[in-house]
Amino acid sequence: MTQYPAPELADTGLQAEFSETELTSLTAGVAAINAWNRIAGDLKFSPSIE
């Protein structure tokens, strides 16, 4: 990640709307969803449609 750091300007809008704790929670949530999508894709998981 240090190879491609996020621009500081991208943080400006977020910091105006969210506290540091909220940004941490948001980042963790996005990372968890990303990880689940990558795992599910590799395992060819598809949800049942009823």
Sine and cosine of phi, psi and omega as CSV:
sin_phi,cos_phi,sin_psi,cos_psi,sin_omega,cos_omega
0.00,0.00,-0.48,0.87,0.00,-1.00
-0.94,0.34,-0.30,0.96,0.05,-1.00
-0.91,0.41,-0.60,0.80,-0.03,-1.00
-0.78,-0.63,0.95,0.31,-0.04,-1.00
-0.92,0.39,0.53,-0.85,0.05,-1.00
-0.93,0.37,0.66,-0.75,0.02,-1.00
-0.89,0.46,0.58,-0.81,0.00,-1.00
-0.89,0.47,-0.49,0.87,0.00,-1.00
-0.90,0.43,-0.50,0.87,0.02,-1.00
-0.91,0.41,-0.52,0.86,-0.01,-1.00
-0.97,0.25,-0.45,0.89,-0.12,-0.99
-0.84,0.54,-0.76,0.65,0.00,-1.00
-0.91,0.42,-0.62,0.79,0.00,-1.00
-0.93,0.37,-0.67,0.74,-0.03,-1.00
-0.92,0.40,-0.39,0.92,0.05,-1.00
-0.96,0.26,-0.43,0.90,-0.08,-1.00
-0.98,-0.21,-0.50,0.87,-0.13,-0.99
-0.83,-0.56,0.52,-0.85,0.11,-0.99
-0.98,0.22,0.17,-0.99,0.01,-1.00
-0.89,0.47,-0.63,0.78,0.03,-1.00
-0.91,0.42,-0.68,0.74,0.02,-1.00
-0.91,0.41,-0.63,0.78,0.05,-1.00
-0.90,0.44,-0.61,0.79,0.04,-1.00
-0.90,0.43,-0.70,0.71,0.03,-1.00
-0.90,0.43,-0.66,0.75,0.02,-1.00
-0.89,0.45,-0.70,0.71,0.02,-1.00
-0.89,0.46,-0.69,0.72,0.01,-1.00
-0.90,0.44,-0.65,0.76,0.02,-1.00
-0.90,0.44,-0.70,0.71,0.03,-1.00
-0.90,0.44,-0.66,0.75,0.02,-1.00
-0.89,0.45,-0.65,0.76,0.00,-1.00
-0.91,0.41,-0.68,0.73,0.02,-1.00
-0.90,0.44,-0.68,0.73,0.02,-1.00
-0.87,0.49,-0.71,0.71,0.01,-1.00
-0.89,0.46,-0.71,0.71,0.00,-1.00
-0.88,0.47,-0.68,0.74,0.01,-1.00
-0.89,0.45,-0.62,0.78,0.02,-1.00
-0.93,0.38,-0.67,0.74,0.02,-1.00
-0.91,0.41,-0.73,0.68,-0.02,-1.00
-0.88,0.47,-0.63,0.78,0.02,-1.00
-0.91,0.42,-0.70,0.71,0.01,-1.00
-0.91,0.42,-0.54,0.84,0.00,-1.00
-1.00,0.02,0.05,1.00,-0.01,-1.00
0.84,0.54,0.62,0.79,0.01,-1.00
-0.96,0.28,0.73,-0.69,0.13,-0.99
-0.69,-0.72,0.75,-0.66,-0.02,-1.00
-0.93,0.37,0.51,-0.86,0.03,-1.00
-0.96,0.29,0.66,-0.75,0.02,-1.00
-0.95,-0.31,0.85,-0.52,-0.04,-1.00
-0.97,-0.25,0.00,0.00,0.00,0.00
